[in-house]
Amino acid sequence: MDFPKSTQELLEKYWAAETTPEEEAQLRAAFQKEDKSAYAAYFQFLHAESAQEMAAPVAPIRQTRVVVLRRAMSIAATVLVLVVAGFMIQRTMMKDVNHISADSYKDPMEAYEEAKQALLLVSEKLNSSRELAGEQLAKTQPYIEIIK
Amino acid sequence: MKHAIKFFMIAAVTAFSTLSYSQSDAIQKYFDKYMNDERFDMVFISPKMFEVVSKIELEGDNVDPEIMEIIKELKGLRVLSYDGPEAMTYYNEAKEKINLNEYEELVVARDGDENVHIRVKESGDIVSELLLLVGGKDEFALLSFVGNVDLKKVGKLGKLLDIEHVDQLEKIDKKN
């Protein structure tokens, strides 16, 4: 079939899938005229389809649905991660609580005595270290006097 | 991309909290290690027991008001002690295993062959944990008080200790 040279070149590019959207629009426009060729029928069909797509906004609805679905999935995944993490931490903590919950004493007076002994030990170590520091300071005092 | 960032943030927070928890419980792990070892003496007083103890009525000579005042603010006590020739080994091991850098140094002293470490963990102006580590030739002790530890009041207990020693000496004198 004879076409203008420019149309022929565009057609070759089109079948090689190298045309730009603008060039495809040119092709559709070229075959809009009275033409009984198969090419014309093909491009007229494409033109009619693209016009229909523009009229009926089906694609945006589908896109919105996909976005909503993705958000729901991400929320579900976040909740799942938090639940699993919480469960693991709680399990670890419960294990330790169970582990150490066995009090050494059932009698509060015995527990009091033990706590008292522990407090006295800490107090003794605090005070003895203070005394030790005082002694060390006293030992260094003569040298400090010499330096002065 | 946003979701990936969210996911990694949650994962990071979870990992961080798990890591913090495991670090803070290094002492417990050390206690656990020797829990079934009969050479060690172990004491655990729970927050619940401290609550019960704090309700003991201050009547008679069995309860000291100074001690009770401190105990009322405490939430837990753990003691691990050992008397024997390997005391220094356990002392060094405890120093290595427990992350002492988490605590603020209060006392580091060496008296003869005995090493003493007193370290504290502070939340604002309040001492929330006191750790005592003692290591000598024949004695090892690891002690941890949790709660609101009033160091001034604990320090003053030394006087009480002196009074008790005097009382004991008097009792011995009377017996003789």
Contacts between the chains, C-beta under 8 A, distances in Angstrom:
chain1	res1	chain2	res2	distance
A	70	B	3	8.0
A	74	B	3	4.6
A	74	B	6	7.3
A	77	B	3	7.8
A	77	B	7	7.2
A	78	B	6	6.5
A	78	B	7	7.4
A	78	B	10	6.5
A	81	B	7	7.0
A	81	B	10	5.4
A	81	B	11	7.2
A	81	B	14	7.5
A	82	B	10	6.7
A	85	B	10	7.6
A	85	B	14	4.1
A	85	B	18	7.9
A	88	B	18	7.5
A	89	B	14	7.9
A	89	B	17	6.7
A	89	B	18	6.4
A	89	B	21	6.9
A	92	B	18	7.7
A	92	B	21	7.0
A	93	B	21	7.4
A	96	B	25	6.6
A	96	B	28	6.3
A	99	B	28	7.9
A	99	B	32	7.1
A	100	B	28	6.6
A	100	B	31	7.8
A	100	B	44	5.8
A	100	B	46	7.5
A	100	B	78	7.9
A	101	B	46	6.3
A	102	B	44	7.0
A	103	B	44	6.3
A	103	B	45	6.3
A	103	B	46	5.1
A	103	B	48	7.6
A	103	B	49	5.0
A	104	B	42	7.2
A	104	B	43	4.7
A	104	B	44	5.1
A	104	B	45	6.6
A	105	B	45	6.9
A	105	B	49	6.9
A	108	B	49	6.8
A	108	B	52	4.7
A	108	B	53	4.8
A	108	B	55	7.9
A	108	B	56	5.9
A	109	B	56	7.0
A	109	B	62	6.9
A	111	B	45	5.1
A	111	B	49	5.0
A	111	B	50	7.7
A	111	B	52	7.6
A	111	B	53	5.2
A	112	B	53	4.9
A	112	B	56	6.2
A	112	B	63	6.9
A	112	B	67	7.7
A	112	B	71	7.0
A	114	B	43	5.5
A	114	B	45	6.5
A	114	B	77	7.3
A	114	B	79	7.5
A	115	B	45	6.1
A	115	B	50	7.5
A	115	B	53	6.8
A	115	B	67	7.5
A	115	B	71	5.6
A	115	B	74	7.0
A	115	B	77	5.7
A	116	B	64	7.1
A	116	B	67	4.9
A	116	B	71	7.9
A	118	B	43	7.7
A	118	B	77	5.8
A	118	B	79	5.9
A	118	B	143	5.7
A	118	B	145	7.1
A	119	B	67	6.2
A	119	B	70	6.0
A	119	B	71	7.8
A	119	B	145	7.8
A	119	B	154	6.0
A	119	B	157	5.8
A	120	B	157	5.8
A	120	B	160	7.2
A	120	B	161	5.2
A	121	B	132	7.0
A	121	B	141	7.6
A	121	B	143	7.0
A	122	B	118	7.1
A	122	B	130	6.6
A	122	B	132	5.5
A	122	B	143	7.0
A	122	B	145	7.4
A	122	B	154	5.6
A	123	B	154	5.2
A	123	B	155	6.1
A	123	B	156	7.6
A	123	B	157	3.8
A	123	B	158	4.9
A	123	B	160	7.9
A	123	B	161	6.4
A	124	B	158	6.5
A	124	B	161	6.1
A	125	B	107	6.9
A	125	B	109	7.8
A	125	B	116	5.1
A	125	B	118	6.2
A	125	B	132	6.3
A	125	B	134	7.1
A	126	B	106	8.0
A	126	B	107	6.5
A	126	B	118	6.6
A	126	B	151	7.6
A	126	B	154	6.7
A	126	B	155	5.2
A	126	B	158	7.4
A	127	B	155	6.6
A	127	B	158	4.2
A	128	B	109	7.5
A	128	B	111	6.5
A	128	B	116	7.9
A	129	B	107	4.5
A	129	B	109	4.0
A	129	B	111	7.7
A	129	B	116	6.1
A	129	B	118	7.5
A	132	B	109	5.5
A	132	B	111	5.8
A	133	B	109	7.7
